[in-house]
């Protein structure tokens, strides 16, 4: 009888065990190296600069920090930032929902062009966007003479700042909703229409509940970019202190005047708003990952 060349089961299992342990050890080491690299990068380029901002803001005490944030020009910058954001975000919300619904649910001529135009602010420098508005609405621009004849001020005023903010924040809501709505499909909406629901009822009772957390996520990103926009707003604002300076522009002016404590104090307020936005963003991400009551837990 020919002897068997196969290993007996205990010996084969004993040979596989060291290899499995080696792979497990290697995977744990790789995971630890990747996590260490990521945390080191975040510590060096995110947490330390953020801590430095708050350290410099409080370098002369709480009183100096509060005084810098509550002085009239700083309060005017805060109000203008919040005003521009409060106007730009709802406009982009409406546009984003309409564009996403059209792109995800319908086929029409120019669909790919619309998607490309939505992505345009990602590829165009904000400074170039500001110069475009100067070309359109400046005194020597295309519509400048007509605007001057009718005493309408666009540049170096709130309308120009709002237009620049709207331009740079256009993609965020739409780009968040388009893949979400495409992945969800339209079966539920078609079923509601077959059952006799009108278009508005389908939107309010079927579409909107399905996209509400993705919409919230896009609005948060849009809000964060609107509050922190610098380049486009800097070109169209005119840097008029107390009138057309947003918070980022006010920080720049204070820093250029070597008023570092006040500059970092206003920057810390802007950072706090960013951290609040980040917390809301994390909440939206957690809610998007959470299964619905009808879905099994992973």
Number of C-alpha atoms within 10 A of each C-alpha: 3 4 5 7 6 8 10 9 9 8 10 11 11 10 12 11 11 11 11 11 11 12 12 12 12 12 12 12 12 12 12 12 12 12 12 12 12 12 14 13 12 12 13 12 11 12 14 11 12 16 12 13 21 18 16 19 25 19 15 12 12 12 9 16 23 15 13 21 21 14 11 13 18 24 17 20 24 23 17 22 25 17 16 22 25 15 15 24 26 15 14 23 20 12 16 25 20 13 21 22 18 15 21 19 15 10 10 9 8 9 15 12 10 14 17 11 13 19 16 15 19 14 7 11 14 22 16 14 22 26 17 17 21 22 15 16 23 21 16 11 15 14 14 19 14 13 16 14 8 8 9 12 16 22 23 21 17 20 16 24 32 23 21 30 30 22 20 25 26 24 23 26 27 28 18 21 27 21 13 17 19 14 10 13 12 14 9 14 19 13 13 17 14 10 9 11 15 11 11 10 15 18 16 11 13 16 18 15 11 16 18 14 18 21 22 20 24 25 23 22 20 25 22 21 18 26 23 20 22 19 19 24 29 21 23 29 25 15 18 13 17 17 17 25 30 32 28 22 23 25 24 17 16 16 15 11 10 11 13 16 22 26 27 27 27 27 23 24 18 18 17 14 15 17 13 14 16 15 13 16 19 13 15 20 15 12 14 15 9 12 12 10 7 6 8 7 8 5
